[in-house]
Amino acid sequence: MKITLNKTVHEIQPGATLSDALSLLQTQPPFAVAVNLQFVSNSHYAQTLLRPDDDIEIISPVTGG
């Protein structure tokens, strides 16, 4: 099934979770995640099942002033 991960289309197995998708990018904390513009708490990554055409955004904090 196809998902969009940070504006790039990826093919993943049906039944994949958000944790599975995040492992594709080997993202290192800290970061926040939104699926279809809805924030997902990191305690729910493993339970969040993905559906075809889900749009996932990984947002890293930016420091400075």
PQR file of N, CA, C, O and H, with PARSE charges and radii, in Angstrom:
ATOM      1  N   MET A   1       0.850  -1.161   0.000 -0.4000 1.5000
ATOM      2  CA  MET A   1       0.000   0.000   0.000 -0.0000 2.0000
ATOM      3  C   MET A   1       0.900   1.229   0.000  0.5500 1.7000
ATOM      4  O   MET A   1       2.021   1.187   0.506 -0.5500 1.4000
ATOM      5  N   LYS A   2       0.403   2.322  -0.570 -0.4000 1.5000
ATOM      6  CA  LYS A   2       1.191   3.538  -0.676 -0.0000 2.0000
ATOM      7  C   LYS A   2       0.778   4.534   0.403  0.5500 1.7000
ATOM      8  O   LYS A   2      -0.404   4.722   0.693 -0.5500 1.4000
ATOM      9  H   LYS A   2      -0.508   2.356  -0.981  0.4000 1.0000
ATOM     10  N   ILE A   3       1.796   5.165   0.986 -0.4000 1.5000
ATOM     11  CA  ILE A   3       1.600   6.262   1.927 -0.0000 2.0000
ATOM     12  C   ILE A   3       2.535   7.388   1.517  0.5500 1.7000
ATOM     13  O   ILE A   3       3.482   7.175   0.760 -0.5500 1.4000
ATOM     14  H   ILE A   3       2.756   5.013   0.751  0.4000 1.0000
ATOM     15  N   THR A   4       2.271   8.565   2.010 -0.4000 1.5000
ATOM     16  CA  THR A   4       3.173   9.688   1.784 -0.0000 2.0000
ATOM     17  C   THR A   4       3.832  10.019   3.106  0.5500 1.7000
ATOM     18  O   THR A   4       3.158  10.266   4.106 -0.5500 1.4000
ATOM     19  H   THR A   4       1.502   8.739   2.626  0.4000 1.0000
ATOM     20  N   LEU A   5       5.139  10.021   3.102 -0.4000 1.5000
ATOM     21  CA  LEU A   5       5.923  10.254   4.311 -0.0000 2.0000
ATOM     22  C   LEU A   5       6.838  11.444   4.046  0.5500 1.7000
ATOM     23  O   LEU A   5       7.799  11.344   3.283 -0.5500 1.4000
ATOM     24  H   LEU A   5       5.686   9.820   2.289  0.4000 1.0000
ATOM     25  N   ASN A   6       6.530  12.570   4.682 -0.4000 1.5000
ATOM     26  CA  ASN A   6       7.265  13.817   4.444 -0.0000 2.0000
ATOM     27  C   ASN A   6       7.351  14.135   2.952  0.5500 1.7000
ATOM     28  O   ASN A   6       8.425  14.416   2.420 -0.5500 1.4000
ATOM     29  H   ASN A   6       5.749  12.652   5.301  0.4000 1.0000
ATOM     30  N   LYS A   7       6.207  14.085   2.299 -0.4000 1.5000
ATOM     31  CA  LYS A   7       6.024  14.452   0.897 -0.0000 2.0000
ATOM     32  C   LYS A   7       6.669  13.492  -0.101  0.5500 1.7000
ATOM     33  O   LYS A   7       6.788  13.815  -1.283 -0.5500 1.4000
ATOM     34  H   LYS A   7       5.334  13.857   2.732  0.4000 1.0000
ATOM     35  N   THR A   8       7.087  12.311   0.369 -0.4000 1.5000
ATOM     36  CA  THR A   8       7.656  11.294  -0.510 -0.0000 2.0000
ATOM     37  C   THR A   8       6.788  10.044  -0.411  0.5500 1.7000
ATOM     38  O   THR A   8       6.477   9.590   0.691 -0.5500 1.4000
ATOM     39  H   THR A   8       6.990  12.048   1.329  0.4000 1.0000
ATOM     40  N   VAL A   9       6.399   9.490  -1.547 -0.4000 1.5000
ATOM     41  CA  VAL A   9       5.556   8.297  -1.566 -0.0000 2.0000
ATOM     42  C   VAL A   9       6.410   7.066  -1.258  0.5500 1.7000
ATOM     43  O   VAL A   9       7.490   6.882  -1.818 -0.5500 1.4000
ATOM     44  H   VAL A   9       6.651   9.859  -2.442  0.4000 1.0000
ATOM     45  N   HIS A  10       5.899   6.234  -0.358 -0.4000 1.5000
ATOM     46  CA  HIS A  10       6.563   4.985   0.020 -0.0000 2.0000
ATOM     47  C   HIS A  10       5.562   3.847  -0.109  0.5500 1.7000
ATOM     48  O   HIS A  10       4.359   4.038   0.074 -0.5500 1.4000
ATOM     49  H   HIS A  10       5.022   6.384   0.098  0.4000 1.0000
ATOM     50  N   GLU A  11       6.061   2.687  -0.418 -0.4000 1.5000
ATOM     51  CA  GLU A  11       5.259   1.466  -0.461 -0.0000 2.0000
ATOM     52  C   GLU A  11       5.533   0.692   0.819  0.5500 1.7000
ATOM     53  O   GLU A  11       6.685   0.382   1.123 -0.5500 1.4000
ATOM     54  H   GLU A  11       7.037   2.532  -0.566  0.4000 1.0000
ATOM     55  N   ILE A  12       4.480   0.378   1.575 -0.4000 1.5000
ATOM     56  CA  ILE A  12       4.624  -0.407   2.796 -0.0000 2.0000
ATOM     57  C   ILE A  12       3.618  -1.543   2.786  0.5500 1.7000
ATOM     58  O   ILE A  12       2.673  -1.550   1.998 -0.5500 1.4000
ATOM     59  H   ILE A  12       3.544   0.630   1.328  0.4000 1.0000
ATOM     60  N   GLN A  13       3.835  -2.497   3.667 -0.4000 1.5000
ATOM     61  CA  GLN A  13       2.961  -3.663   3.757 -0.0000 2.0000
ATOM     62  C   GLN A  13       1.597  -3.276   4.330  0.5500 1.7000
ATOM     63  O   GLN A  13       1.523  -2.441   5.232 -0.5500 1.4000
ATOM     64  H   GLN A  13       4.603  -2.492   4.308  0.4000 1.0000
ATOM     65  N   PRO A  14       0.524  -3.868   3.823 -0.5600 1.5000
ATOM     66  CA  PRO A  14      -0.786  -3.660   4.451  0.2800 2.0000
ATOM     67  C   PRO A  14      -0.730  -4.076   5.918  0.5500 1.7000
ATOM     68  O   PRO A  14      -0.073  -5.056   6.266 -0.5500 1.4000
ATOM     69  N   GLY A  15      -1.418  -3.331   6.768 -0.4000 1.5000
ATOM     70  CA  GLY A  15      -1.407  -3.628   8.192 -0.0000 2.0000
ATOM     71  C   GLY A  15      -0.253  -2.989   8.934  0.5500 1.7000
ATOM     72  O   GLY A  15      -0.075  -3.224  10.129 -0.5500 1.4000
ATOM     73  H   GLY A  15      -1.952  -2.534   6.485  0.4000 1.0000
ATOM     74  N   ALA A  16       0.541  -2.176   8.230 -0.4000 1.5000
ATOM     75  CA  ALA A  16       1.688  -1.518   8.864 -0.0000 2.0000
ATOM     76  C   ALA A  16       1.208  -0.470   9.856  0.5500 1.7000
ATOM     77  O   ALA A  16       0.132   0.108   9.700 -0.5500 1.4000
ATOM     78  H   ALA A  16       0.396  -1.985   7.259  0.4000 1.0000
ATOM     79  N   THR A  17       2.020  -0.238  10.873 -0.4000 1.5000
ATOM     80  CA  THR A  17       1.716   0.767  11.880 -0.0000 2.0000
ATOM     81  C   THR A  17       2.554   2.016  11.627  0.5500 1.7000
ATOM     82  O   THR A  17       3.449   2.032  10.783 -0.5500 1.4000
ATOM     83  H   THR A  17       2.894  -0.708  10.999  0.4000 1.0000
ATOM     84  N   LEU A  18       2.239   3.044  12.376 -0.4000 1.5000
ATOM     85  CA  LEU A  18       3.018   4.267  12.288 -0.0000 2.0000
ATOM     86  C   LEU A  18       4.467   4.000  12.684  0.5500 1.7000
ATOM     87  O   LEU A  18       5.378   4.582  12.095 -0.5500 1.4000
ATOM     88  H   LEU A  18       1.511   3.031  13.062  0.4000 1.0000
ATOM     89  N   SER A  19       4.695   3.148  13.654 -0.4000 1.5000
ATOM     90  CA  SER A  19       6.069   2.780  14.041 -0.0000 2.0000
ATOM     91  C   SER A  19       6.823   2.183  12.859  0.5500 1.7000
ATOM     92  O   SER A  19       7.996   2.490  12.649 -0.5500 1.4000
ATOM     93  H   SER A  19       3.955   2.676  14.132  0.4000 1.0000
ATOM     94  N   ASP A  20       6.153   1.331  12.089 -0.4000 1.5000
ATOM     95  CA  ASP A  20       6.781   0.733  10.905 -0.0000 2.0000
ATOM     96  C   ASP A  20       7.192   1.810   9.907  0.5500 1.7000
ATOM     97  O   ASP A  20       8.291   1.767   9.353 -0.5500 1.4000
ATOM     98  H   ASP A  20       5.199   1.081  12.260  0.4000 1.0000
ATOM     99  N   ALA A  21       6.311   2.769   9.683 -0.4000 1.5000
ATOM    100  CA  ALA A  21       6.611   3.834   8.729 -0.0000 2.0000
ATOM    101  C   ALA A  21       7.766   4.696   9.220  0.5500 1.7000
ATOM    102  O   ALA A  21       8.630   5.078   8.431 -0.5500 1.4000
ATOM    103  H   ALA A  21       5.419   2.804  10.133  0.4000 1.0000
ATOM    104  N   LEU A  22       7.791   5.005  10.505 -0.4000 1.5000
ATOM    105  CA  LEU A  22       8.866   5.832  11.047 -0.0000 2.0000
ATOM    106  C   LEU A  22      10.222   5.137  10.926  0.5500 1.7000
ATOM    107  O   LEU A  22      11.249   5.799  10.776 -0.5500 1.4000
ATOM    108  H   LEU A  22       7.089   4.695  11.145  0.4000 1.0000
ATOM    109  N   SER A  23      10.227   3.830  10.990 -0.4000 1.5000
ATOM    110  CA  SER A  23      11.495   3.106  10.868 -0.0000 2.0000
ATOM    111  C   SER A  23      12.079   3.224   9.453  0.5500 1.7000
ATOM    112  O   SER A  23      13.280   3.032   9.264 -0.5500 1.4000
ATOM    113  H   SER A  23       9.393   3.292  11.112  0.4000 1.0000
ATOM    114  N   LEU A  24      11.241   3.536   8.464 -0.4000 1.5000
ATOM    115  CA  LEU A  24      11.741   3.721   7.099 -0.0000 2.0000
ATOM    116  C   LEU A  24      12.741   4.876   7.023  0.5500 1.7000
ATOM    117  O   LEU A  24      13.716   4.818   6.274 -0.5500 1.4000
ATOM    118  H   LEU A  24      10.265   3.691   8.617  0.4000 1.0000
ATOM    119  N   LEU A  25      12.488   5.913   7.798 -0.4000 1.5000
ATOM    120  CA  LEU A  25      13.360   7.086   7.767 -0.0000 2.0000
ATOM    121  C   LEU A  25      14.409   7.082   8.855  0.5500 1.7000
ATOM    122  O   LEU A  25      15.276   7.956   8.884 -0.5500 1.4000
ATOM    123  H   LEU A  25      11.695   5.961   8.406  0.4000 1.0000
ATOM    124  N   GLN A  26      14.344   6.114   9.748 -0.4000 1.5000
ATOM    125  CA  GLN A  26      15.276   6.015  10.875 -0.0000 2.0000
ATOM    126  C   GLN A  26      15.371   7.357  11.611  0.5500 1.7000
ATOM    127  O   GLN A  26      16.457   7.857  11.904 -0.5500 1.4000
ATOM    128  H   GLN A  26      13.640   5.404   9.725  0.4000 1.0000
ATOM    129  N   THR A  27      14.209   7.909  11.892 -0.4000 1.5000
ATOM    130  CA  THR A  27      14.111   9.211  12.544 -0.0000 2.0000
ATOM    131  C   THR A  27      14.578   9.129  13.990  0.5500 1.7000
ATOM    132  O   THR A  27      14.216   8.206  14.719 -0.5500 1.4000
ATOM    133  H   THR A  27      13.326   7.502  11.654  0.4000 1.0000
ATOM    134  N   GLN A  28      15.388  10.106  14.396 -0.4000 1.5000
ATOM    135  CA  GLN A  28      15.895  10.170  15.756 -0.0000 2.0000
ATOM    136  C   GLN A  28      15.139  11.251  16.534  0.5500 1.7000
ATOM    137  O   GLN A  28      14.918  12.346  16.017 -0.5500 1.4000
ATOM    138  H   GLN A  28      15.682  10.856  13.803  0.4000 1.0000
ATOM    139  N   PRO A  29      14.742  10.944  17.779 -0.5600 1.5000
ATOM    140  CA  PRO A  29      14.043  11.940  18.591  0.2800 2.0000
ATOM    141  C   PRO A  29      14.939  13.149  18.845  0.5500 1.7000
ATOM    142  O   PRO A  29      16.162  13.023  18.787 -0.5500 1.4000
ATOM    143  N   PRO A  30      14.372  14.290  19.119 -0.5600 1.5000
ATOM    144  CA  PRO A  30      12.950  14.565  19.313  0.2800 2.0000
ATOM    145  C   PRO A  30      12.259  14.896  17.990  0.5500 1.7000
ATOM    146  O   PRO A  30      12.866  15.483  17.095 -0.5500 1.4000
ATOM    147  N   PHE A  31      11.002  14.519  17.877 -0.4000 1.5000
ATOM    148  CA  PHE A  31      10.176  14.851  16.727 -0.0000 2.0000
ATOM    149  C   PHE A  31       8.712  14.668  17.100  0.5500 1.7000
ATOM    150  O   PHE A  31       8.384  14.011  18.088 -0.5500 1.4000
ATOM    151  H   PHE A  31      10.509  14.042  18.604  0.4000 1.0000
ATOM    152  N   ALA A  32       7.851  15.254  16.304 -0.4000 1.5000
ATOM    153  CA  ALA A  32       6.405  15.084  16.448 -0.0000 2.0000
ATOM    154  C   ALA A  32       5.882  14.525  15.138  0.5500 1.7000
ATOM    155  O   ALA A  32       6.493  14.714  14.087 -0.5500 1.4000
ATOM    156  H   ALA A  32       8.117  15.788  15.501  0.4000 1.0000
ATOM    157  N   VAL A  33       4.746  13.834  15.202 -0.4000 1.5000
ATOM    158  CA  VAL A  33       4.195  13.198  14.012 -0.0000 2.0000
ATOM    159  C   VAL A  33       2.716  13.541  13.871  0.5500 1.7000
ATOM    160  O   VAL A  33       1.963  13.551  14.845 -0.5500 1.4000
ATOM    161  H   VAL A  33       4.249  13.680  16.056  0.4000 1.0000
ATOM    162  N   ALA A  34       2.326  13.821  12.638 -0.4000 1.5000
ATOM    163  CA  ALA A  34       0.917  14.026  12.311 -0.0000 2.0000
ATOM    164  C   ALA A  34       0.548  13.077  11.183  0.5500 1.7000
ATOM    165  O   ALA A  34       1.290  12.934  10.211 -0.5500 1.4000
ATOM    166  H   ALA A  34       2.938  13.814  11.847  0.4000 1.0000
ATOM    167  N   VAL A  35      -0.596  12.435  11.317 -0.4000 1.5000
ATOM    168  CA  VAL A  35      -1.140  11.585  10.264 -0.0000 2.0000
ATOM    169  C   VAL A  35      -2.412  12.258   9.772  0.5500 1.7000
ATOM    170  O   VAL A  35      -3.355  12.460  10.536 -0.5500 1.4000
ATOM    171  H   VAL A  35      -1.199  12.551  12.106  0.4000 1.0000
ATOM    172  N   ASN A  36      -2.428  12.600   8.498 -0.4000 1.5000
ATOM    173  CA  ASN A  36      -3.560  13.316   7.914 -0.0000 2.0000
ATOM    174  C   ASN A  36      -3.898  14.559   8.732  0.5500 1.7000
ATOM    175  O   ASN A  36      -5.062  14.844   9.014 -0.5500 1.4000
ATOM    176  H   ASN A  36      -1.662  12.436   7.877  0.4000 1.0000
ATOM    177  N   LEU A  37      -2.847  15.293   9.107 -0.4000 1.5000
ATOM    178  CA  LEU A  37      -2.927  16.554   9.849 -0.0000 2.0000
ATOM    179  C   LEU A  37      -3.396  16.404  11.294  0.5500 1.7000
ATOM    180  O   LEU A  37      -3.717  17.403  11.939 -0.5500 1.4000
ATOM    181  H   LEU A  37      -1.901  15.063   8.878  0.4000 1.0000
ATOM    182  N   GLN A  38      -3.441  15.180  11.814 -0.4000 1.5000
ATOM    183  CA  GLN A  38      -3.832  14.930  13.197 -0.0000 2.0000
ATOM    184  C   GLN A  38      -2.610  14.467  13.981  0.5500 1.7000
ATOM    185  O   GLN A  38      -1.982  13.467  13.633 -0.5500 1.4000
ATOM    186  H   GLN A  38      -3.180  14.369  11.291  0.4000 1.0000
ATOM    187  N   PHE A  39      -2.270  15.212  15.057 -0.4000 1.5000
ATOM    188  CA  PHE A  39      -1.138  14.851  15.902 -0.0000 2.0000
ATOM    189  C   PHE A  39      -1.350  13.460  16.484  0.5500 1.7000
ATOM    190  O   PHE A  39      -2.460  13.110  16.886 -0.5500 1.4000
ATOM    191  H   PHE A  39      -2.780  16.024  15.340  0.4000 1.0000
ATOM    192  N   VAL A  40      -0.273  12.660  16.527 -0.4000 1.5000
ATOM    193  CA  VAL A  40      -0.304  11.334  17.140 -0.0000 2.0000
ATOM    194  C   VAL A  40       0.746  11.309  18.242  0.5500 1.7000
ATOM    195  O   VAL A  40       1.924  11.565  17.995 -0.5500 1.4000
ATOM    196  H   VAL A  40       0.629  12.944  16.201  0.4000 1.0000
ATOM    197  N   SER A  41       0.312  11.000  19.450 -0.4000 1.5000
ATOM    198  CA  SER A  41       1.228  10.911  20.586 -0.0000 2.0000
ATOM    199  C   SER A  41       2.197   9.755  20.379  0.5500 1.7000
ATOM    200  O   SER A  41       1.827   8.726  19.813 -0.5500 1.4000
ATOM    201  H   SER A  41      -0.645  10.792  19.650  0.4000 1.0000
ATOM    202  N   ASN A  42       3.441   9.921  20.837 -0.4000 1.5000
ATOM    203  CA  ASN A  42       4.425   8.853  20.638 -0.0000 2.0000
ATOM    204  C   ASN A  42       4.021   7.560  21.347  0.5500 1.7000
ATOM    205  O   ASN A  42       4.491   6.487  20.969 -0.5500 1.4000
ATOM    206  H   ASN A  42       3.741  10.757  21.297  0.4000 1.0000
ATOM    207  N   SER A  43       3.180   7.635  22.344 -0.4000 1.5000
ATOM    208  CA  SER A  43       2.714   6.414  23.015 -0.0000 2.0000
ATOM    209  C   SER A  43       1.723   5.634  22.159  0.5500 1.7000
ATOM    210  O   SER A  43       1.364   4.509  22.506 -0.5500 1.4000
ATOM    211  H   SER A  43       2.798   8.507  22.651  0.4000 1.0000
ATOM    212  N   HIS A  44       1.274   6.217  21.041 -0.4000 1.5000
ATOM    213  CA  HIS A  44       0.310   5.550  20.155 -0.0000 2.0000
ATOM    214  C   HIS A  44       0.892   5.116  18.815  0.5500 1.7000
ATOM    215  O   HIS A  44       0.165   4.582  17.978 -0.5500 1.4000
ATOM    216  H   HIS A  44       1.565   7.131  20.759  0.4000 1.0000
ATOM    217  N   TYR A  45       2.178   5.333  18.595 -0.4000 1.5000
ATOM    218  CA  TYR A  45       2.779   4.983  17.301 -0.0000 2.0000
ATOM    219  C   TYR A  45       2.571   3.507  16.950  0.5500 1.7000
ATOM    220  O   TYR A  45       2.197   3.182  15.822 -0.5500 1.4000
ATOM    221  H   TYR A  45       2.769   5.767  19.275  0.4000 1.0000
ATOM    222  N   ALA A  46       2.810   2.623  17.906 -0.4000 1.5000
ATOM    223  CA  ALA A  46       2.725   1.180  17.629 -0.0000 2.0000
ATOM    224  C   ALA A  46       1.292   0.709  17.404  0.5500 1.7000
ATOM    225  O   ALA A  46       1.079  -0.315  16.756 -0.5500 1.4000
ATOM    226  H   ALA A  46       3.114   2.886  18.821  0.4000 1.0000
ATOM    227  N   GLN A  47       0.308   1.434  17.927 -0.4000 1.5000
ATOM    228  CA  GLN A  47      -1.096   1.036  17.791 -0.0000 2.0000
ATOM    229  C   GLN A  47      -1.799   1.731  16.623  0.5500 1.7000
ATOM    230  O   GLN A  47      -2.933   1.386  16.292 -0.5500 1.4000
ATOM    231  H   GLN A  47       0.481   2.266  18.454  0.4000 1.0000
ATOM    232  N   THR A  48      -1.141   2.700  16.000 -0.4000 1.5000
ATOM    233  CA  THR A  48      -1.770   3.461  14.923 -0.0000 2.0000
ATOM    234  C   THR A  48      -1.587   2.730  13.601  0.5500 1.7000
ATOM    235  O   THR A  48      -0.503   2.740  13.017 -0.5500 1.4000
ATOM    236  H   THR A  48      -0.219   2.981  16.268  0.4000 1.0000
ATOM    237  N   LEU A  49      -2.658   2.099  13.137 -0.4000 1.5000
ATOM    238  CA  LEU A  49      -2.615   1.395  11.858 -0.0000 2.0000
ATOM    239  C   LEU A  49      -2.746   2.397  10.725  0.5500 1.7000
ATOM    240  O   LEU A  49      -3.551   3.326  10.784 -0.5500 1.4000
ATOM    241  H   LEU A  49      -3.538   2.091  13.612  0.4000 1.0000
ATOM    242  N   LEU A  50      -1.947   2.193   9.704 -0.4000 1.5000
ATOM    243  CA  LEU A  50      -1.982   3.075   8.552 -0.0000 2.0000
ATOM    244  C   LEU A  50      -2.916   2.534   7.485  0.5500 1.7000
ATOM    245  O   LEU A  50      -3.130   1.328   7.365 -0.5500 1.4000
ATOM    246  H   LEU A  50      -1.292   1.438   9.656  0.4000 1.0000
ATOM    247  N   ARG A  51      -3.468   3.465   6.713 -0.4000 1.5000
ATOM    248  CA  ARG A  51      -4.364   3.109   5.611 -0.0000 2.0000
ATOM    249  C   ARG A  51      -3.773   3.628   4.313  0.5500 1.7000
ATOM    250  O   ARG A  51      -2.950   4.543   4.332 -0.5500 1.4000
ATOM    251  H   ARG A  51      -3.295   4.445   6.811  0.4000 1.0000
ATOM    252  N   PRO A  52      -4.180   3.057   3.186 -0.5600 1.5000
ATOM    253  CA  PRO A  52      -3.662   3.542   1.906  0.2800 2.0000
ATOM    254  C   PRO A  52      -3.865   5.053   1.773  0.5500 1.7000
ATOM    255  O   PRO A  52      -4.902   5.592   2.160 -0.5500 1.4000
ATOM    256  N   ASP A  53      -2.874   5.707   1.228 -0.4000 1.5000
ATOM    257  CA  ASP A  53      -2.884   7.142   0.952 -0.0000 2.0000
ATOM    258  C   ASP A  53      -2.814   8.022   2.197  0.5500 1.7000
ATOM    259  O   ASP A  53      -3.071   9.222   2.105 -0.5500 1.4000
ATOM    260  H   ASP A  53      -2.032   5.269   0.914  0.4000 1.0000
ATOM    261  N   ASP A  54      -2.473   7.459   3.360 -0.4000 1.5000
ATOM    262  CA  ASP A  54      -2.259   8.297   4.537 -0.0000 2.0000
ATOM    263  C   ASP A  54      -1.100   9.245   4.257  0.5500 1.7000
ATOM    264  O   ASP A  54      -0.135   8.890   3.581 -0.5500 1.4000
ATOM    265  H   ASP A  54      -2.265   6.483   3.434  0.4000 1.0000
ATOM    266  N   ASP A  55      -1.216  10.456   4.790 -0.4000 1.5000
ATOM    267  CA  ASP A  55      -0.185  11.477   4.651 -0.0000 2.0000
ATOM    268  C   ASP A  55       0.445  11.701   6.031  0.5500 1.7000
ATOM    269  O   ASP A  55      -0.211  12.191   6.950 -0.5500 1.4000
ATOM    270  H   ASP A  55      -2.000  10.744   5.340  0.4000 1.0000
ATOM    271  N   ILE A  56       1.718  11.337   6.162 -0.4000 1.5000
ATOM    272  CA  ILE A  56       2.421  11.414   7.429 -0.0000 2.0000
ATOM    273  C   ILE A  56       3.476  12.502   7.351  0.5500 1.7000
ATOM    274  O   ILE A  56       4.274  12.549   6.415 -0.5500 1.4000
ATOM    275  H   ILE A  56       2.251  10.939   5.415  0.4000 1.0000
ATOM    276  N   GLU A  57       3.467  13.374   8.345 -0.4000 1.5000
ATOM    277  CA  GLU A  57       4.472  14.433   8.448 -0.0000 2.0000
ATOM    278  C   GLU A  57       5.245  14.257   9.726  0.5500 1.7000
ATOM    279  O   GLU A  57       4.660  14.120  10.801 -0.5500 1.4000
ATOM    280  H   GLU A  57       2.818  13.336   9.105  0.4000 1.0000
ATOM    281  N   ILE A  58       6.571  14.260   9.618 -0.4000 1.5000
ATOM    282  CA  ILE A  58       7.456  14.189  10.793 -0.0000 2.0000
ATOM    283  C   ILE A  58       8.067  15.578  10.932  0.5500 1.7000
ATOM    284  O   ILE A  58       8.698  16.099  10.012 -0.5500 1.4000
ATOM    285  H   ILE A  58       7.046  14.372   8.745  0.4000 1.0000
ATOM    286  N   ILE A  59       7.861  16.156  12.104 -0.4000 1.5000
ATOM    287  CA  ILE A  59       8.300  17.524  12.343 -0.0000 2.0000
ATOM    288  C   ILE A  59       9.332  17.538  13.449  0.5500 1.7000
ATOM    289  O   ILE A  59       9.058  17.093  14.564 -0.5500 1.4000
ATOM    290  H   ILE A  59       7.349  15.733  12.851  0.4000 1.0000
ATOM    291  N   SER A  60      10.517  18.044  13.153 -0.4000 1.5000
ATOM    292  CA  SER A  60      11.583  18.169  14.150 -0.0000 2.0000
ATOM    293  C   SER A  60      11.606  19.584  14.683  0.5500 1.7000
ATOM    294  O   SER A  60      11.371  20.537  13.940 -0.5500 1.4000
ATOM    295  H   SER A  60      10.740  18.406  12.247  0.4000 1.0000
ATOM    296  N   PRO A  61      11.887  19.727  15.969 -0.5600 1.5000
ATOM    297  CA  PRO A  61      11.936  21.085  16.530  0.2800 2.0000
ATOM    298  C   PRO A  61      13.115  21.866  15.974  0.5500 1.7000
ATOM    299  O   PRO A  61      14.150  21.299  15.625 -0.5500 1.4000
ATOM    300  N   VAL A  62      12.939  23.172  15.899 -0.4000 1.5000
ATOM    301  CA  VAL A  62      13.987  24.068  15.440 -0.0000 2.0000
ATOM    302  C   VAL A  62      14.274  25.050  16.555  0.5500 1.7000
ATOM    303  O   VAL A  62      13.360  25.665  17.105 -0.5500 1.4000
ATOM    304  H   VAL A  62      12.099  23.633  16.183  0.4000 1.0000
ATOM    305  N   THR A  63      15.539  25.195  16.885 -0.4000 1.5000
ATOM    306  CA  THR A  63      15.912  26.139  17.935 -0.0000 2.0000
ATOM    307  C   THR A  63      16.556  27.368  17.312  0.5500 1.7000
ATOM    308  O   THR A  63      17.032  27.332  16.178 -0.5500 1.4000
ATOM    309  H   THR A  63      16.281  24.695  16.439  0.4000 1.0000
ATOM    310  N   GLY A  64      16.561  28.403  18.040 -0.4000 1.5000
ATOM    311  CA  GLY A  64      17.164  29.640  17.566 -0.0000 2.0000
ATOM    312  C   GLY A  64      16.326  30.815  17.999  0.5500 1.7000
ATOM    313  O   GLY A  64      15.341  30.661  18.721 -0.5500 1.4000
ATOM    314  H   GLY A  64      16.175  28.432  18.962  0.4000 1.0000
ATOM    315  N   GLY A  65      16.707  31.945  17.570 -0.4000 1.5000
ATOM    316  CA  GLY A  65      15.942  33.092  18.027 -0.0000 2.0000
ATOM    317  C   GLY A  65      16.106  34.315  17.237  0.5500 1.7000
ATOM    318  O   GLY A  65      15.497  35.338  17.550 -0.5500 1.4000
ATOM    319  H   GLY A  65      17.507  32.070  16.984  0.4000 1.0000
TER
END
